[in-house]
């Protein structure tokens, strides 16, 4: 999927941050059985950022995206897009969205669909560019309802791009894509970002967030529990992981080793999360022979599990602020 690096035309950019959530609350359910799907979120996304939205099922991601796109309205607080209300920003053609809902349209070719969608916008991308960017140039004459699941995902991406939006919102965009198609998709997203497009995407693929987002926002129980770059979040979880075999010895006292923040015992193997793995390893060596020693960096998965596991202190203490700046 070849990309484009053309910049957005002068005067084509609206005013204001790309996304603003100001103390936004959204509750579902009846009296006595209500759930705060979004619980007092404060958030600003600047122009040109590529932002990943992470969270377990039920964390509030879909509700937040619905509020952002004007598909729902908050009970309290304010949502702003590109200096406007969400519905006005969408009507002005400033926002493109790739959602998981919807079925293929029968008896319509890919090219016809993209032409139709592009005609609805005041300054669309050229159709040929949209098809190339979404990897559909060679499928333009094929009927949409005859495509594979991965190709239909590309059609949804093309529809989101057709209006040349200033903000593009992608809900689980690489579902049904194989490894090569996923890699090509993110090349296209980076090309969009180079043009100045703001990208906000949700995903369950943590490596996609780590590899492609400037900024990662983790939601849990309707609240933001972390907000920062992948590197910042990984440092917040401890700079490294040290593991070794206990070989029948006790794990008592390991929590007092320099830099150790968490001790986990899995059978006869112990895992130490640490913000100073070098100091921990030096002290272990001083204590005696260590078998099967491995040292690795904390991963985004480590961060995610630490923040969103049941009973997580970070999740419980999140409040309306961010656990990581």
N, C-alpha and C positions, 0 to 999 in steps of 0.2 A: 504494500500500500504506500506509494510514494506520497510524500507530504508537500506542503507549501510553506515557504518562509516569507511570503509577501506580507508587508505590514498593513494594518487597517487604514483605510483612507482617512486623510485629515478631516476633522469635523464630524466623523462618524461615531465618535465615542460620547456617550451620555455622561452626566455628572454624578458624583457620589461614589461611595464604596460599592464593590460588587454585591456584597451581602451584608445585611445588618439584622441581628436579632437583639432586641432590647427587652430583657426580663420577660421572655416569651413563655407562656404557660398554655398547655393544651391538655384537657382532661376528657376521658371517655368513661362511660358507664352511668348508672343511675345513682340516686342518693343512697349512701351506705355501702356502695360497691364501685367506687370510682378509682380510676387509675390515671395518674399524671404521666402521660406518655412523654410530654416535654415539660420539664419542671424548672422554670426560671432561667432559661438559657440566655446568656449574654455572649454575643459573637460578632466579630467584624472580619470580613474577608476582603482584602485589598485587591485592586485591579491587577490582573496578570498572574495571580497566584494559582497554583495547582494544589488542591486540598483534598485529602482523603478523609472520609468519614467512616470510622470503624465502630463496631459494637456488636454484641451478641444479638440474636433474634429477640425482639421485644425491648431492645435498649432505647428505642425512640428514633432510629434513623429514618424509617419510612415516614413517620409523622413529621419529622423535621423537614424532609424533602417535600412532603405535601404542603406544608405551610409556606415553604420557600417558593413553590410554584403557584401559590394561590389556589390550590385545590382544596384547601381548608383554611379556616381563619382561627387565630388564637383566641383563647378565652380572655387573656390579658396580655399586655405587652405589645410590642410593635415589630413587624418584619418589613424590611426595606430591601429593594433590589435596584441597583444602578440609579439611586436617587428617586425612585418611584415606589408605589405600592406594587406588590407582586403581580396583581392582575393587570395593572397598567403597563408594567414592564413587558409582560408576556404579549399583550395586545400590540405593543409597539414593535414587536419582532426582535427584542433585545435578548431573549432567552431561548435556548434550545434544550430539549430534554430527551433523554433516552431512558424510557421506563420499561419494566418487564411485562406490563400488562398489554393486552391487545393480540389479535389474531391476524395472520396474513390476509391481505385483501385479495379475493379471487379475481382471476381474469385480467389482472393489471400487471404490466411489466415493470421491472425495476426503474427503467428510464422514465416511463410515464408517471410513476408515483413521485419520483424526485422532481420532475418538471412541474407537476401539480403543486407539490408542497412549496417549491421555490417561488411560484407565482403568487403565493399568499403574502410574501414579505416585501418590504419596500426596497431593500438592497441585497438581494440574495447572492450567494456564491454562484458563479457559473456552474451549470449542471455538470459539465464534463469534469470540472475541478472537484465537485462534491463526490462524484462517482469514483474518481481516482483516489481521493483522500480516504474514502471508506473501503477501498479495495473491491469495487463493484464494476469497474469499467468494462470488464469482459463479460459481465452478466447483465448488461443494460437491457437486452432484449428478452431476457428470461422472465417468466411469470413469477411473481412474488410467492404465490402459494405452491410453487414447485421447488422452492429452495430448501436447502438443508437448514438445521437449527442454527449452525454457525453463520451461514450466509444471511439468515433472517436477522441475526444480531447486527450484522453489518448494515442491513437495510435500515434498522432502527437508528443506527449511528448516522447514516446518510440523511435521514429525515431530520435529526437533531442539528446537523450541520447546514442544511439547505439554506436557511435564512441568514447565514454568516453572523451568528449571535455573538454578543459581547460576553455572555455567560453561558456555559454549557454544563448541564447537570446530568450525570450518568449514574443510574441505579444498577449496580451489579453488571457492568457493561461487558465483561468477558465470559459470562455464562455461555456454555456450549461451544466455546472456541478452543481449538487445540493449541498446543504450545506455540507452533509457528504463527498461527493467526493471532494469538495473544500478543506475541512480541511485535508483530506488524501493527496491531492496533495501537500499542503504546507509542510506537514511532509516530503514528498519525496524531495522537494526542499531544505529543511534544511539539509537533509542527504547528498545531493550533495555538499552543501556549506561546510559541515564538512570534506569532502574529499579534499577541496581546490579549488573546481570549482567556478569560478566567475559567478554570475547570474545577468543578466540585464533583467527586465521585464517591460512591459507597462500594465497598467490596468486602468479601470474606477471605480474599487472597492477601494475606499480610505481606507477602513478598512484593506484590504489586504496589501496595501503599509505600513500602520502604524504598522501592526502586524508582518510583515515578512521582511522588508527591513532594512538593516543597514543604508541606506542613501536614501534620496528621492530627486529627481531632478524634478522641475516643469518647463515646457516649456510653453511659451505664445508668439504667433506671431513670432515663429522661434527663440526666445531667451530664455536663462536660466534666470528665475526670482527668483528662490530659489534653494538652494542646501545645504542639511544638514540632520541630523537625524530627525525623527518625533518629538522628544522632542524639539530640537532646533527650528524647524519650528513653533511648537505650541507656544513656548515662544515668538517668533517674532511677533505673531498675538495678543499678549496680554495674560497674564497668566490666565485670567479667564473671565467668563461672569456672570454678575449680572443682574437679571431681576425682575420686580415687576409691580404691577398694579398702574397706575396713579390715579385711582379713581376720575377722573374728574380734577385733578390738572395739571398744565402746566409742560412741560419738560424743560422749560427754566432754564438755569444755571447748568444743570446736567453735561455738558461737563467740568465744572470747578472743579468737585469733584476730590479728590486725586486719581491718578492712572488711571483715565478714559481717554481712547484714542478715542473711537467712541461711539456715542449715536444713537440708532435706535429706532424709535417709530412705533409700530404696533398696530393701533387702540388705545385701552386704556392701552396697556402694553408697557413698555419701556425696552430696552435691552442695557446694558452698557458693552462694551468690555474694559477690564482694565488689566494693568500689576501689580496691587496691589488691589485685590478684598477685602482683609481685611480692608484696609484703606477706600475704597469706602463704604463698609457696615457700618463701624463705623460712618462715616459722615452722611450717610442716617439716621441712628438711631438718631443721634443728631438733625437732621432736623424735626423729628417727626415720627409718626407711618407709617410703610411701609407694605402694604398688599401684600400677595402672593409672598413673597421674595424667590428667588431661586438663588443659586450660583453654578456654574459649571465651569469646565476647558474648555479652548478653544480646539476645535477638529481640526483634519486635514482638515475637510470640511470647517471650518471657515477660515483656512489659504488659502485653494485652492480658495475659492470664493473671498477672499480679494485680491489675487494676479492676478486672471484671469477674474474678472468681467469687462464688458466694462467700460472704463474710470478709471480703477484701477490705482492709482498713482504708485504702485509698478511695474505693467506691463509697464506703459509708461516710467518709469525712468530706466528700467532694463539695457538698453544699451547692451554692450558685457560682462558685468560682472555679478556677482551673487548678488541678493538682500539679501541673507543670506549666510554667510560663512559656 
